[in-house]
Amino acid sequence: MRVFVTGASGFIGSAVVPELIRAGHQVLGLARSNASAEAIAAAGAEVHRGTLDDPDSLHAGASAADGVVHLAFIHDFSDFEGAVKSDLRAIEAMGAALDGTDRPLVVASGLLGVAPGRVATERDQLDPTASLREANARAALGLADRGVRSSIVRLAASVHDEGDHGFVPRLIDIAREKGVSGYVGDGSDRWPAVHRPDAARLFRLALEKAPAGSVLHGIDEEGVPLRTVAEAIGRHLDLPVVSVPAEEAGEHFGWLSRFLNVSARASNALTRELLDWHPTGPGLIDDLDQGHYFGARTA
């Protein structure tokens, strides 16, 4: 299968591309810069120049492929609404290219806000008011009615591995800046987690065989308590571990505070059964204990 991958040079994409190639697929990777193009080519994929803000380039990439894996997202929390709008336009452009073909479109989404206070399952209905990205996920699944084999992968809050530049590295940076490793309140809120190679394999399986309209959960651990994460960080940095009152979380954690008082436990039972997917990588704390999160960071 010839597969168009957005975000091909990103943290998750750089694992998805070799996963697809090892399985015998050809990859056409979206590149917005020379550096991205070089990384995609070095991974053995063909380069397609364009950006998420260029619907024509996305339509052309999807038209030239037998399937699409959409991983790219503009992570600009200063204009999150704008980033979500760009993402929706991208989904619409690629979906239009696949109309009536029964070709697969696999879209990365998230779990935060799906089922607050309980364990989310793949059967939980998408509530477009829960988050702006949920509305985009609903739009992607709606393409199934137009002859697109669309599915979404709701990713864990922590997709962890060497090279991670997401929430956990930011917590580590904040701990270094503040001199303490903090958690909000009693630290009982939980994040689901998955090792990056396991997530990459799930995207491949979804591309190959997920039925139209499938909701999949890219998680291994149902929920890791954030206090446990803070304790692991404190242990490695030799810093005290402290509770930050909820009313002070914004000042202490900045933009990350909005994600630290949300419990997002989730099950992957239906995903495992549907696609015969079985995560084998280390858990989040075991990965932290390997030490690579605490070395020198590179851009």
Residue pairs with C-beta under 8 A, 6 or more apart in sequence:
1 25
1 26
1 66
1 67
1 207
1 208
2 25
2 26
2 27
2 28
2 64
2 65
2 66
2 67
3 20
3 25
3 26
3 27
3 28
3 65
3 66
3 67
3 68
3 69
3 207
4 28
4 29
4 30
4 48
4 61
4 62
4 64
4 65
4 67
4 68
4 69
4 94
5 13
5 16
5 17
5 20
5 27
5 28
5 29
5 30
5 45
5 68
5 69
5 71
6 13
6 30
6 52
6 58
6 61
6 68
6 69
6 70
6 71
6 72
6 90
7 13
7 30
7 70
7 71
7 72
7 73
7 108
8 14
8 16
8 17
8 27
8 29
8 30
8 31
8 36
8 40
8 43
8 45
8 71
9 29
9 31
9 35
9 36
9 39
9 40
10 71
10 72
11 159
11 161
11 163
11 164
11 165
11 166
11 196
12 71
12 108
12 155
12 159
12 196
12 199
12 200
12 203
13 29
13 71
13 72
14 39
14 43
14 163
15 161
15 196
15 197
15 199
15 200
16 69
16 71
16 200
16 203
16 204
17 27
17 29
17 40
17 43
17 44
17 45
18 43
18 44
18 200
19 197
19 200
19 201
19 203
19 204
20 27
20 69
20 204
20 207
21 27
21 43
21 44
21 45
23 204
23 208
25 204
25 207
26 45
26 46
27 40
27 43
27 44
27 45
27 46
28 45
28 46
28 47
28 48
28 61
28 64
28 65
29 36
29 40
29 43
29 45
29 46
29 47
29 48
30 48
30 49
30 50
30 51
30 57
30 58
30 61
30 72
31 37
31 40
31 47
31 48
31 49
31 50
32 49
32 50
32 51
32 52
37 47
37 49
40 46
40 47
41 47
48 57
48 60
48 61
48 64
49 57
50 56
50 57
50 58
50 60
50 61
51 57
52 58
52 72
52 73
52 74
52 86
52 87
52 89
52 90
53 86
53 89
55 89
55 90
55 92
55 93
56 93
58 90
58 93
58 94
58 97
59 93
59 94
59 96
59 97
60 97
61 68
61 94
62 68
62 93
62 94
62 97
62 98
62 105
63 97
65 103
66 103
67 103
67 104
67 105
67 106
67 207
68 94
68 98
68 103
68 104
68 105
68 106
69 106
69 203
69 207
70 90
70 91
70 94
70 105
70 106
70 107
70 108
70 140
71 108
71 203
72 90
73 83
73 87
73 108
74 82
74 83
74 86
74 87
75 83
76 82
76 83
77 255
80 132
81 132
84 132
84 133
84 135
84 136
87 133
87 136
88 135
88 136
88 139
91 105
91 107
91 136
91 139
91 140
91 143
92 139
94 105
95 105
95 139
95 140
95 143
95 146
95 148
95 150
98 105
98 143
98 147
98 148
99 143
99 146
99 147
99 148
100 146
100 147
100 148
101 147
101 148
102 147
102 148
102 149
102 212
103 148
103 149
104 148
104 149
104 150
104 151
104 206
104 207
104 208
104 210
105 140
105 143
105 148
105 149
105 150
105 151
106 150
106 151
106 152
106 153
106 203
106 206
106 207
106 210
107 136
107 137
107 140
107 150
107 151
107 152
107 153
108 152
108 153
108 155
108 203
109 133
109 134
109 136
109 137
109 140
109 152
109 153
109 154
109 155
110 131
110 133
110 154
110 155
110 157
111 120
111 154
111 155
111 156
111 157
111 192
111 217
111 219
111 264
111 266
112 131
112 157
112 259
112 262
112 264
113 130
113 131
113 134
113 262
113 264
114 120
114 124
114 127
114 130
114 134
114 154
114 264
114 266
115 121
115 124
115 264
115 265
115 266
116 262
116 263
116 264
117 263
118 265
119 222
119 223
119 265
119 266
119 267
120 154
120 217
120 264
120 265
120 266
120 267
121 217
121 266
121 267
121 269
121 270
122 154
122 214
122 215
122 216
122 217
122 267
122 270
122 271
123 215
123 270
124 215
126 134
126 137
126 138
126 141
126 215
127 134
128 134
128 135
128 138
137 152
137 154
140 150
140 152
141 150
141 151
141 152
141 213
141 215
142 150
143 150
144 150
144 212
144 213
148 212
149 210
149 211
149 212
150 212
150 213
151 206
151 210
151 211
151 212
151 213
151 214
151 215
151 216
152 214
152 215
152 216
153 199
153 202
153 203
153 206
153 216
153 217
153 218
154 215
154 216
154 217
154 218
154 219
154 266
155 194
155 199
155 218
155 219
156 191
156 192
156 193
156 194
156 199
156 218
156 219
156 220
156 221
156 266
157 167
157 191
157 192
157 193
157 259
157 264
158 164
158 166
158 167
158 168
158 191
158 192
158 193
158 194
158 224
158 284
159 166
159 193
159 194
159 195
159 196
159 199
159 218
160 168
160 193
160 194
160 195
160 196
160 284
160 287
160 288
161 195
161 196
161 197
161 281
161 287
162 292
164 196
164 293
165 297
167 191
167 256
167 259
168 229
168 284
168 288
168 293
169 293
169 297
170 256
171 181
171 229
171 230
171 233
171 253
171 256
172 233
172 237
172 293
172 294
174 182
174 252
174 253
174 254
174 256
175 181
175 182
175 230
175 233
175 234
175 237
175 239
176 237
178 252
179 239
180 234
180 239
180 240
180 241
180 242
181 230
181 231
181 233
181 234
181 237
181 239
181 240
181 241
181 242
182 230
182 241
182 242
182 243
182 244
182 252
182 253
183 226
183 227
183 229
183 230
183 241
183 242
183 243
183 244
183 260
184 226
184 243
184 244
184 245
184 246
184 249
184 253
184 257
184 260
184 261
185 243
185 244
185 245
185 246
185 261
186 227
186 243
187 225
187 226
187 227
187 228
187 230
187 243
188 225
188 226
188 227
188 263
189 225
189 226
189 260
189 261
189 262
189 263
190 222
190 223
190 224
190 225
190 226
190 263
190 264
190 265
191 223
191 224
191 226
191 229
191 264
191 284
192 217
192 219
192 220
192 221
192 222
192 223
192 224
192 264
192 265
192 266
193 219
193 220
193 221
193 224
193 283
193 284
194 218
194 219
194 220
194 221
194 279
194 281
195 220
195 279
195 281
195 282
195 283
195 287
196 281
197 281
198 218
198 220
198 277
198 279
198 280
198 281
199 218
201 277
202 216
202 218
202 271
202 275
202 277
203 218
205 275
205 276
205 277
206 214
206 216
206 275
209 275
210 216
210 274
210 275
211 274
214 274
216 271
216 274
216 275
217 266
217 267
217 268
217 270
217 271
218 268
218 271
219 266
219 267
219 268
220 268
220 279
220 281
220 283
221 283
221 284
222 265
222 266
222 267
223 263
223 264
223 265
223 266
224 283
224 284
224 285
226 260
227 241
228 285
229 284
229 285
229 288
230 241
231 241
232 285
232 288
232 289
233 239
233 241
233 288
234 240
234 241
236 288
236 289
236 291
236 293
236 294
237 294
244 252
244 253
246 261
249 257
249 260
249 261
250 257
253 260
268 277
268 279
271 277
272 278
281 287
282 290
287 293
